Amino acid sequence: MEKNYNSYYSSKVDRKTVERNRRIHMKGLCFKLASLIPKHHNSNKDTLSQQDRLDHAAAYIKGLQERVEELKRKKQFLLGTTTNPMWGGIKLPVLALRDMESSLEVVLISSSLHKNFMFYQVISILDEEGADVVNASFSTVGDKVFHTIHSQVRSSRVGVETSRLYQRLEELIIG
């Protein structure tokens, strides 16, 4: 009978020791997790309970996951492989032609990774269609190239056939 009691007592002590070691280990892991969160995200982490520290860590990790997804979407957009909801689903390259009776504005947005036209070709088409380029500029943001061309119609009576001009530019740029 004494042997059974010792065995029972010994197994109970072992379970207590195992449980205490488990709690100590978990507490250490919680502190380690809390230490990985930047201080600016959690100003008073020393006064927080363990549950609060875990909640803050979970919120921080969720925020990081959302940021990663946002950056992935931004990268895809910048590479031209997806559409940007702010632009209403516009894919690159973009061609816009604005006819202001005696002047024209051509806006081209393309990806520098997918250059499939030469800038001088756009200017040549404008010239062939009866428009003199007054000003042409471009800027690069990331891998996007933004071209803006302002031109003056040579003959205000004849004008420029904008539908044909747009079609020719579209064939050149979009393919």
GUDO-513988 format. One line per 10 residues: their letters; for each residue x, y, z of N, C-alpha, C. Coordinates in steps of 0.1 Angstrom, whole numbers, plus 5000, padded with zeros to 4 digits. Last residue first. Layout:
a	X Y Z X Y Z X Y Z  ...
# end
This chain:
giileelrqy	4993 5484 4206 4996 5472 4197 4985 5467 4189  4996 5506 4221 4989 5494 4227 4992 5482 4218  5010 5523 4204 5013 5522 4218 5008 5509 4224  5001 5521 4177 5015 5522 4180 5018 5518 4195  4973 5521 4180 4980 5510 4173 4995 5510 4177  4970 5546 4193 4966 5534 4200 4973 5521 4193  4977 5563 4172 4985 5563 4185 4982 5550 4192  4956 5557 4154 4970 5555 4150 4979 5554 4163  4934 5565 4169 4935 5551 4164 4950 5548 4161  4938 5592 4173 4938 5583 4185 4940 5569 4180
lrstevgvrs	4937 5601 4146 4949 5603 4154 4949 5593 4166  4910 5595 4141 4920 5588 4133 4934 5589 4141  4898 5612 4159 4895 5597 4160 4906 5590 4152  4906 5638 4152 4911 5632 4165 4908 5617 4165  4918 5653 4126 4908 5643 4128 4912 5634 4140  4922 5687 4131 4929 5674 4132 4917 5664 4134  4916 5716 4110 4917 5709 4122 4924 5695 4121  4908 5734 4090 4908 5720 4087 4908 5712 4100  4910 5758 4105 4898 5755 4097 4897 5740 4094  4934 5758 4118 4923 5758 4126 4910 5755 4118
srvqshithf	4962 5741 4110 4951 5748 4104 4939 5747 4112  4978 5729 4131 4984 5738 4121 4973 5747 4114  4973 5728 4165 4967 5724 4152 4972 5734 4142  4998 5722 4188 4990 5732 4182 4985 5727 4169  5003 5701 4217 5005 5704 4203 4995 5714 4198  5019 5685 4243 5010 5696 4240 5013 5700 4225  5022 5655 4260 5026 5663 4247 5015 5673 4244  5036 5637 4285 5025 5647 4282 5030 5655 4270  5041 5605 4300 5044 5614 4289 5033 5624 4287  5054 5587 4325 5043 5596 4322 5047 5606 4311
vkdgvtsfsa	5063 5555 4333 5067 5567 4325 5054 5575 4321  5070 5535 4361 5060 5541 4352 5066 5553 4346  5086 5524 4380 5088 5519 4366 5078 5525 4357  5089 5553 4398 5091 5539 4398 5094 5534 4385  5082 5576 4375 5079 5573 4389 5079 5558 4390  5093 5600 4353 5093 5586 4357 5091 5585 4371  5080 5622 4328 5085 5620 4342 5084 5605 4345  5082 5644 4300 5079 5631 4306 5085 5630 4320  5069 5666 4275 5076 5663 4287 5073 5649 4292  5067 5690 4250 5066 5676 4253 5075 5673 4266
nvvdageedl	5051 5715 4232 5058 5711 4244 5056 5696 4246  5042 5716 4206 5047 5729 4213 5055 5725 4225  5041 5700 4176 5043 5698 4190 5049 5711 4196  5015 5705 4154 5029 5709 4157 5030 5708 4172  4995 5684 4134 4997 5691 4147 5011 5693 4150  4988 5667 4113 4986 5682 4112 4987 5689 4125  4995 5641 4112 4981 5644 4113 4978 5659 4113  5023 5642 4112 5016 5637 4100 5001 5640 4100  5027 5650 4139 5031 5659 4128 5024 5655 4115  5018 5628 4153 5011 5641 4155 5014 5650 4143
isivqyfmfn	5036 5609 4144 5022 5607 4140 5015 5620 4142  5060 5620 4155 5059 5619 4140 5044 5617 4136  5055 5616 4182 5056 5630 4177 5055 5630 4162  5056 5589 4183 5043 5596 4187 5043 5610 4181  5082 5584 4176 5072 5579 4167 5058 5586 4170  5097 5594 4197 5097 5602 4184 5086 5597 4175  5093 5574 4216 5086 5587 4218 5086 5595 4205  5085 5541 4205 5095 5552 4207 5088 5565 4207  5072 5513 4222 5071 5524 4213 5082 5534 4215  5073 5496 4243 5070 5490 4230 5068 5501 4219
khlsssilvv	5085 5488 4273 5086 5498 4263 5083 5491 4249  5080 5476 4299 5073 5471 4287 5073 5482 4276  5092 5489 4320 5096 5475 4317 5090 5470 4304  5080 5513 4322 5093 5513 4316 5098 5499 4313  5047 5515 4312 5056 5509 4322 5070 5509 4315  5030 5546 4306 5034 5532 4303 5044 5528 4313  5007 5569 4296 5013 5563 4308 5017 5549 4305  5003 5599 4278 5006 5584 4277 5012 5580 4291  4983 5623 4265 4989 5618 4278 4991 5603 4276  4981 5651 4245 4983 5636 4245 4990 5632 4258
elssemdrla	4961 5677 4235 4970 5672 4246 4970 5657 4246  4959 5703 4211 4957 5689 4215 4966 5686 4227  4941 5732 4199 4953 5725 4205 4949 5711 4209  4918 5742 4189 4931 5746 4182 4943 5739 4188  4900 5722 4204 4898 5729 4192 4911 5732 4185  4912 5703 4222 4907 5716 4227 4907 5726 4215  4911 5670 4228 4910 5679 4217 4904 5692 4223  4931 5647 4243 4921 5657 4246 4922 5668 4235  4937 5614 4248 4938 5624 4238 4927 5634 4241  4955 5589 4265 4944 5599 4265 4947 5610 4256
lvplkiggwm	4964 5556 4272 4965 5567 4261 4953 5576 4263  4983 5535 4291 4972 5543 4290 4974 5554 4280  4994 5500 4290 4996 5514 4289 4983 5522 4287  4977 5493 4320 4988 5500 4313 4990 5493 4300  4943 5495 4328 4955 5488 4327 4965 5496 4318  4920 5507 4352 4927 5510 4340 4940 5501 4340  4901 5506 4373 4904 5494 4366 4912 5496 4353  4900 5532 4385 4888 5526 4379 4891 5514 4370  4922 5540 4399 4921 5544 4385 4909 5538 4377  4919 5528 4423 4918 5542 4423 4917 5548 4408
pntttgllfq	4925 5501 4417 4911 5505 4419 4909 5520 4419  4947 5492 4392 4946 5500 4404 4931 5504 4406  4953 5459 4380 4947 5472 4379 4946 5479 4392  4983 5442 4372 4970 5442 4378 4965 5456 4376  5008 5444 4361 5002 5431 4360 4988 5431 4366  5025 5466 4364 5015 5466 4353 5007 5453 4351  5041 5470 4385 5046 5462 4374 5036 5461 4362  5024 5484 4401 5036 5491 4395 5042 5483 4384  5007 5463 4408 5002 5475 4400 5013 5482 4394  5024 5447 4423 5017 5442 4411 5012 5453 4402
kkrkleevre	5030 5465 4444 5041 5459 4435 5034 5454 4422  5005 5468 4455 5012 5479 4450 5023 5475 4440  5000 5442 4464 4991 5448 4455 4998 5459 4448  5022 5440 4483 5021 5430 4471 5012 5436 4460  5015 5459 4501 5027 5461 4493 5027 5452 4481  4992 5447 4511 4991 5461 4505 5003 5463 4496  5003 5425 4523 4993 5423 4512 4992 5436 4504  5019 5437 4543 5025 5429 4532 5016 5427 4520  4999 5449 4558 5009 5458 4551 5015 5450 4540  4986 5427 4568 4978 5436 4559 4988 5445 4551
qlgkiyaaah	5007 5417 4584 5002 5409 4573 4994 5417 4563  5010 5437 4603 5021 5434 4593 5016 5426 4581  4985 5435 4616 4988 5447 4608 5000 5445 4598  4989 5410 4627 4978 5412 4617 4981 5424 4609  5009 5416 4645 5012 5406 4634 5001 5408 4623  4996 5434 4662 5007 5439 4654 5010 5429 4642  4976 5417 4672 4972 5429 4664 4984 5434 4656  4993 5399 4686 4984 5394 4676 4980 5406 4666  5005 5417 4705 5013 5410 4695 5004 5405 4683  4982 5425 4719 4990 5435 4712 4999 5428 4701
dlrdqqsltd	4975 5400 4730 4966 5407 4722 4973 5417 4713  4998 5395 4746 4995 5386 4735 4985 5392 4725  4996 5416 4764 5008 5415 4755 5005 5406 4743  4972 5409 4776 4973 5422 4768 4984 5422 4759  4980 5386 4789 4969 5385 4779 4969 5398 4770  4998 5396 4807 5003 5387 4797 4993 5386 4786  4992 5432 4812 4991 5418 4816 4996 5409 4804  5015 5459 4811 5005 5451 4805 5004 5437 4811  5037 5473 4819 5026 5473 4828 5014 5465 4823  5055 5471 4798 5059 5466 4811 5047 5465 4820
knsnhhkpil	5044 5485 4776 5043 5470 4776 5047 5464 4789  5035 5511 4768 5036 5507 4782 5035 5492 4783  5036 5514 4739 5044 5523 4748 5045 5518 4762  5038 5499 4712 5033 5495 4725 5041 5503 4735  5050 5509 4690 5037 5502 4688 5030 5500 4701  5074 5517 4698 5065 5528 4694 5051 5522 4692  5088 5493 4702 5084 5501 4714 5073 5511 4710  5079 5464 4682 5086 5477 4684 5080 5486 4695  5080 5432 4695 5072 5442 4690 5079 5456 4693  5097 5414 4707 5099 5416 4693 5090 5427 4687
salkfclgkm	5089 5412 4733 5101 5420 4731 5103 5422 4716  5067 5396 4732 5065 5410 4735 5077 5418 4732  5081 5371 4727 5072 5377 4717 5069 5392 4719  5093 5369 4752 5101 5370 4740 5093 5376 4729  5071 5367 4769 5080 5378 4770 5089 5380 4758  5062 5342 4759 5053 5354 4758 5062 5367 4760  5083 5325 4766 5079 5327 4752 5071 5340 4750  5081 5327 4794 5093 5331 4787 5091 5334 4772  5056 5315 4797 5058 5329 4802 5070 5335 4795  5061 5289 4788 5052 5297 4781 5053 5312 4785
hirrnrevtk	5080 5281 4808 5084 5281 4794 5075 5290 4786  5064 5282 4831 5076 5290 4830 5080 5292 4815  5045 5263 4823 5041 5276 4826 5052 5286 4825  5061 5240 4822 5054 5244 4810 5050 5259 4812  5070 5238 4849 5080 5241 4838 5073 5245 4825  5045 5232 4860 5052 5245 4864 5063 5248 4853  5040 5207 4848 5031 5219 4846 5037 5232 4849  5061 5192 4858 5059 5194 4844 5051 5206 4841  5055 5194 4886 5068 5199 4880 5067 5202 4865  5030 5181 4886 5031 5195 4891 5044 5202 4885
rdvkssyysn	5038 5156 4877 5028 5164 4869 5029 5179 4873  5055 5149 4898 5060 5150 4884 5051 5158 4876  5037 5148 4919 5048 5158 4919 5054 5160 4905  5021 5126 4910 5015 5139 4912 5026 5150 4912  5040 5106 4910 5034 5110 4897 5027 5123 4898  5045 5105 4938 5056 5107 4928 5050 5112 4915  5021 5097 4948 5026 5110 4952 5037 5114 4942  5018 5072 4936 5008 5082 4934 5014 5096 4937  5041 5059 4947 5039 5060 4932 5029 5071 4929  5034 5061 4974 5047 5067 4969 5046 5069 4954
ynkem	5011 5045 4974 5010 5059 4978 5022 5067 4973  5021 5020 4966 5011 5027 4957 5010 5042 4961  5038 5015 4987 5044 5016 4974 5034 5024 4965  5020 5012 5008 5029 5023 5008 5035 5026 4995  5008 4988 5000 5000 5000 5000 5009 5013 5000
# end
